[in-house]
Amino acid sequence: MEENQSKIEWIDLTNDRIGISKADSAIFVLILFITFAANLMFGSVSTGAWGVLSILASILVVFWIADGLFTNRLKFPRNALLFPFAGMILLGFFQILPLGSFSVSISPNDTWLAILRLIVFFLFFAGALTYLNSPKRMRITVYSVIVFAAFLSFIGILGKLSNPDFVLWFRQVSYATPFATYINQHHFASFLVMTTAVTCGVLFTGSTHPDRRMLLIVAAVMMGLGIVFTTSRGGLLSLIVVLVFLTILSFGVSRKSHSRTHQKAHLRRFWILVAANIALVLFLLVSVSFIGGSDLVLRGIGVAGPQDFSNGRFTFWANSLKIGVAHPLFGTGLDTFEYAYTQFDTWNGAIRINHAHNEYIHVFSEAGVIGLLLVLAFIVLLFAKGLKLLRTVEHPFRRGLAAGGLAACLGIVVHSFFDFPLRTYANMFMFLLCVTFAISDVRFPSVVRTKKTHRKSERVPS
C-alpha cells in the first residue's frame, strides 16, 4: 500500500556572509546593549544617562568606520524613512540659525541639545537597518527583547504590589508613579505594548516551533498583566488596537489560496484569534482584580478616577494649539515647549507643564507645520513599506516579525495621541528597533515545497 503526503519544508538557501569583521559583530552587540541599557537607566530621562548613551553612540560610529575600512566599503542603508528623520534634524539647525538679531528658537541651547539627541537616534536607526542584516541576528534580537521585557514586567508587578513608590525598591520617586525601571508607569506601558505586539505577531502567524510557543504565550501574558498593572488607559487602549490589528493582518496575509476549503480554514482561524484576543483581555482584567484589587482595573479602564477623565489634557491641548497657531511654519524651536507654554497658560501657573500630552500637538507647537508634516511622512512611509513587505514576504517568521513590528509602531501612534511615550528615550530606541523589524529588507530562507512518499508494505501470509 502506498501513501503520499505533501509537506512544506523550510530550507535555508542563504548563507551567512563570509569574512564579517569584528567591528561588524561589535556594532550588532552594541545596538542590543544600547536598547537594554537605556531601559535599565530608568528610561534614560536624566542628563547623566543620556551622556552615557551619547558616548555609546560615538563608539558605534567608530566601529562603523572601522568596519568600512575592513571591507573597503562604508555601509549605509538606502531607506526612505531616513529622509523625514534627517529633515527634522535640518529643521532644528534652521531654528537655531542667527537670523539677524534673533533666531526661530526661543531657546537655542535647548534646541541644540534636541538636535544632538535626534542625531543619536538617527545613527542608531541607520545602524539597526544596516547591521540587523541576517535571520540569525533578527532572531537573537527578537527573543532577547521578549525575554527582557517579560522579566521587567514581572519585576514591575512585584514592585507595584510591594512598594509602588520606589523604582526597583531602592530609588524613591515623589513626582511621578514608577513601574519596573521607569520613572513614569504610563511610558513603561508603552514599552510593554511594543514588546507584546512583537511577541503576538510572531505567535499569530504560527511561525514558531511548538517548544517555543509556550514561552511566547507566557511572555505575552506577563507583559499584558504588566500593562494593566500600570493603570495606563492609553496603554490598555493601545494594546486592544494592537491585538485587533494583528488579528486582521494574520487573516489577510495568510490567505494565499483561493480554494474554498482554504478560505473556510482561514475564516475559522480568524474567529479563533478574535475569541483568543477577547479571552486574553478578560483574563488580564480578572487576574489583576484578583491579585491587586479592583481599583487597578477600574482606574485602567477609566471607570474610576478624577472627575475630569482627561486629567487636564483638553486644557493642555487647547493651550498648546495656540502656540502652534502663533508660530505656524517653524514652531518655537525643538525642546522649547515648557518656555512657550507659559505665555498661553490659562491656569494660574502653579503646575509646570513640560509636554502637551499629545505628541502631534507637541510637535506642531515646537516645529510648526513643517515638523508635523515630517512626522506624518515618517508614519505614512512606515506603514506603506511595512504592508508592502507583508504582502510579498513568504517566510512565516519574517512575516510574523514584520506584522509584530508594524503593530508595535501602531501602538505608539495611538498612545501618542494621549501621552508622550517617545519622550522617554528608552522607548524611542525600542520604537526604532520595532520599525526595523517592520521594514528591514533581510533575506530569510526561501520556501521549498517537497513531496515525500512513504511506502508501506504488507506481507501476505503464505
N, C-alpha and C positions, 0 to 999 in steps of 0.2 A: 504494500500500500504506500502511496506517495502523497505527501502533504506539502503544499507550497505556502510560505509565509513571507510577506513583504515587510521589510523593516528599514527604517531610516537610521543610518549611522552617520555620526559626525566625524569626519576625517580631516585632521588639520593639514591643509595643503600649503600652509605658510610656515616658514621657519623664522626663528628669531634672527635678528641681524648678527652677522659675524663681525667681530672687531669693535664692539662697543667700548668706548673709552671709560676710564674710571670716573671722569668728570660727568659723563652722561648718567651713570648709575648714581653718582652723588647728588645730582640735581633731582632725580626721582625721589630719593630718600629725603632730600631737603624739602620738597613740596609736601610730602606727608608730615614731616616734622613741623613745618610752619603751621599747617592746618590744625594739628593736635596741640601744639604749644600755645597757639593763640587762644584756644579754648581753655586750657588749663590756667592761663594767666588771667583768670577772672573775666574772660571775654575780650581782653586786651583793650579796655577802655581807658586805661591810665597812661600817662605820658611815659613812664618807665617801661611798661610792656610794649608800647609802640616803638620805643627806642630799640628794644631787643629785636623786634620784627624787622625794623629797618636795617639793622646790621645783618640779619639773616638774608634779607633780600639783596644786600650788597654782595654777600658771599655767593648767592645764586648767580648773580651777574658774572662774578669772577670765574666760577665753574663753567658758565655758559661760553665765555670767551675761550677758556682752556679747551673745551670740547670742540669749538670751532677750529682752533689751532691743530688739534689732534687729527681731525677729519678733513682739514683744509676746506671746510665749508661751514659757514655760520648759519645754523638752522634758525628759521623764524617762520611761524605759521602764517599762511595766507588765508585769513578768515575775516569775513566782513564784519563780525561783531567787534573786532578790534577798532574799527573806524569810529563808531559813536563814543567808545572809551577815550580814544585819542582826541576826539572833538571836545569832550568835556575838559580834558587837560589843557588844550589850547584856549578854550574859553576862560579857564582860570587865569592863564597867563595874560590874556587880554584884559581881564578885570583888574589886574594889579599894575598895568602899564600906566606911567605918569602921563595923563592927557592934559597937558598944560599945567595948571596948578592943582589938579585933582585926579583921582582915579575912579573907576567904576565901583570898586570895592570900598565899602565904608570902613573896612579894617584889613588893609593889605597883608599884614603879618599873619592873620588867621587864614586868609585865602591862600597865602604861600604854603602854610602847613597843610592845608587841604589838598593842594596840588601835589605835594610830596607824597601824601597818602595815596592819591589816585595813581601816581607813578608806581608805587609799590604794588598796588592791586593789578595794574596793567602788566607789570613784569611777572607777577605770579600767574595771572591768567594765560599770558603768552607761553610761559614755561610749562604750564599744565597741558596746553594744547600741543606743545612740541614734544614733551618727554613722557606723557602718558600714551605711549605710542605702540603698545603691544597688548595682546589679550592677557598675557600674564600680569603685566603691570596694572591693567584695568581691574582684574580680579583681586589682586593684592590690595589695591586701593579701596575697592568697594567693601570687601569683607573686613578690612581694618576699620573703616568708618562705621560699619554696622555694629561690630563688637564694642568699639569705643563708645558709641552713642548709647547702646543698651546698658553698658556698665555705668555710665554717668547718670542715666535716667534712674537706675536703681539707687545709686548714691544720693541723688536728689530726693527721691521718695523717702528714704531713711531720714535724711536731714529735715524734710518737711514735717515728718511725724515726731521727731525727737527735739529739734531745736531750730525752728523756722527762721530765726533772726540772724543766723550765722551762716557764712559760706564755708562749707567743709568743716564745720564745728570749731573753727578757730578764729575766723575773722567776722566780727560783728558789723552789721550794716544797719544804720538808722535811717538813711534817706531813701531806701528802696526795699523791695522784698526779694531776697535772693533765692536761687534754686540751683542746686548742684554747684558748679563752678562759676555761675553767672551772678552778677550783681542784680540784674533785672530778670525776674522769673518769666515775664512775657517774652523776652528775647530768647530765653532758653527754650520756650515753647516753639518758637520759630525754628531753632536749630533742630529740635526733635521732629517737627513737621517735615523738614527736608530729608532727614535720615530715614524717617518712616516711609516717605514716598519712595526713596531708592529701594528700601527693603521690600515693600509691597510690589514695586514694579518688577523686580526680579521674581517674586513669588507668583504674581498674577499671570505671567506669561508661561508659567510651567517650565522654566528654563533651568531649574536646579535639580541636582541629584536628590533622591529621597533621603539620603543620610544628612544632607544639609538643609532640607526643607524644614525640619522641626526646629533647627537652630534659628532659622529666619523667622519662623512663626513666633517663637518665644521672644526673640528680639523685638519684633513688631509690637507684640502685646506690651512688653515692658516700656517701649517708647510711648505707646498710646496712653498707658497709665500715667507716665510722666507728664504728658500734655494736659491731661485732666487735672492732675495734682497741681499744676502751675496756676490753675483757675483762670487761664487766659481765654477770654471769649473769642478773641481774634485767632488764637492758636487752634481752638476747637473748631471754629468755622472753617479755617484753612484746611484742617485735617479732613473734614467732611467733603470739602471741594476736591481735595486730592484723591480721596477714595472714589468719588463719583467719576472723576476724570480718568483715573486708571481703569475703572471698570469699562468705560466707553472705549478707551484705547485698546484694552485687551480683547474686546469683542471685535473692534474694527480691523486691527492689524492681523488678527488670526484667521480672517475669512479669505483663505487662499483658493478655495474650491467653490465652484458654482453648483455642485451637485446638491440635490435636495436633502440627502442624508447628512452631508457635512453641515449644511445650513441649519438643520434642526439641532445638530450636536452643538454648534456654536451658540445658537439661541438658548439652548438649555444651560450651557456653561455661563452665559451672560446672566441669567436669572439666579444661578447658583452664587455667582460673585455678588450680585445685589443683596441676596439674602445673607451672605457672609459678611458684607460690609455693615448691614444693619445690626447683625448679631454682635459684631466687634464693637460698635459704638455703644450698644446697650450693655454689653459685658463690661466695658471700661467704666461707664457711669455707675453701674450697680456695684462693681468691685470697689471703686473709690468711696461710694456711700457706705459700704460695709467696713472698709478699712479705716478711712479717715473722717467719716462723718458726712452727713447730707449737706452741710453748709458749703463744702467744697464744690459739690456738684451744682448746687443752686447758684453759687457765685459764678461758676464756669459757664453755665448756660444763660446767665443773665437774669434769672428769676429773682434772686436776692441781691441786695446791694443798695447803693445810694439811690435817692430819688431820681437824680439825673443819670440815666443809664449810659449816657455818653461820657460821663466823668469830665465834663467841661470841653469835650472835643469840638462841639459845634461852635463854641466861642473861639477856641483856638483857630479853627479853620477859617471862620469869618474874618478874624483879625489878620491872619496870615495871607489871605487872598488880597487884602488891602495893600500889603507890602508889594505883592506881585503886580497889582494894578498900578501902583505908584512908580514901579521900576519894571515896565513890561518886557523890554527887549533883553537886557543882560542881567537883571536882578540886582541885588545889593552886594553880591560877592559870595563866593563859596565860604561856608562856615561863619557867616555873619548874622545868622538868624536871630540869635539872642540879643544882639545890639539893635537890629532893625525893629524887633517886635515891641520894644519899649515905646516906640513912637506911635504905635497903633493899639496899644493895650487898653481895652475898655474897662478892665478891672482896676483895683486900687494899687496894683504893682506889688502886693505882698508876696505873690507867688512868682518865682522866677521861671519863665518859660524858655526852654532851650530848643524845643522841637515842636513842630506843628502837629505831631501825632497823625500825620498823613504825608507819606513820603513824596507824593506827587505835588501837593501844595507846597511842601517844604522846598522842593527843587525849583518850583515856579518862583517862589519868593527870593531865593538866592541866585538863581541862574536865568530867570526870565523864561520867555517863550523858547528861546534857542536851547537852553538847557533841558527844558521839558520835552522838546522835540527829539533831542538826542537820547533821552531815556526811553521814550516811546519807540524810537527807531531800534534801539537795542532789543526791546521786548518783541517787536514785530519780527525782526530778523531771527531772533532766537527761536520763536515758535514756527516760523516758516522753515528754517533749516532742520529743526527737530522733527517736525511732522513729515518732512520730505525723507529724512533718514528712516523713520519708522515705516514708510511705505516701501522702501527699497531694500532694507536690510533683511537677510534671511536667517542668520544665526539667532537662535532663541534667547541666549544670554545677552547678546548685544542689543536685541530688540527690547528685552525687559529692562536693561540698564538705561537705554535711551528713554523709554517710557517713564521710568522712575525719576531720572534726572529732569525730564521736562515737567513732570508732576511736581517735583520739589520746587522748581522755579515758579510754577503757577501758585503754589502755596505761599511763596514770598510775595508775589504780585498781589495776591488777595490780602495778606496780612498787612502789607504796606499801606493799604487804604485806611487802616485804623491805628497804626503804630509806626515805629521807625526801626524795625529789626536789623537792617543792614548798617545802622549807626553803631551797633556793637560789632566791632571789626572782625571778631572770630566768625560771626555769621556771614560776613562778606566773603571771607576765604572759602567757607563751605559752599556758599552760593556759587562762586566761580568754579568750584570743583564740580558741582551739580550741572552747571552749564556745559562743562567739558564732557560729562557723561552723556549729555543730551545731544551734542552736535559733533563730537570729535570723530574724525574720519579714520578710525582704526580698523584695519583689515582683519576681521575674525575668520576662523576656518570656514571653508566652503562646505555646503551640504552635498552629500553624495547619496543618492538613493540606490540601494543594493537589494537584490532579491536573493534570499537564502532558501535553499531547497533541502529539506530534511527527509531522508528516506527511512522508512520503517519496514522492515522485512518480517513477514510472518512465515513461520515454519509449519508446514503442513505435516501432521503426524502420519507416519507410514502405516 
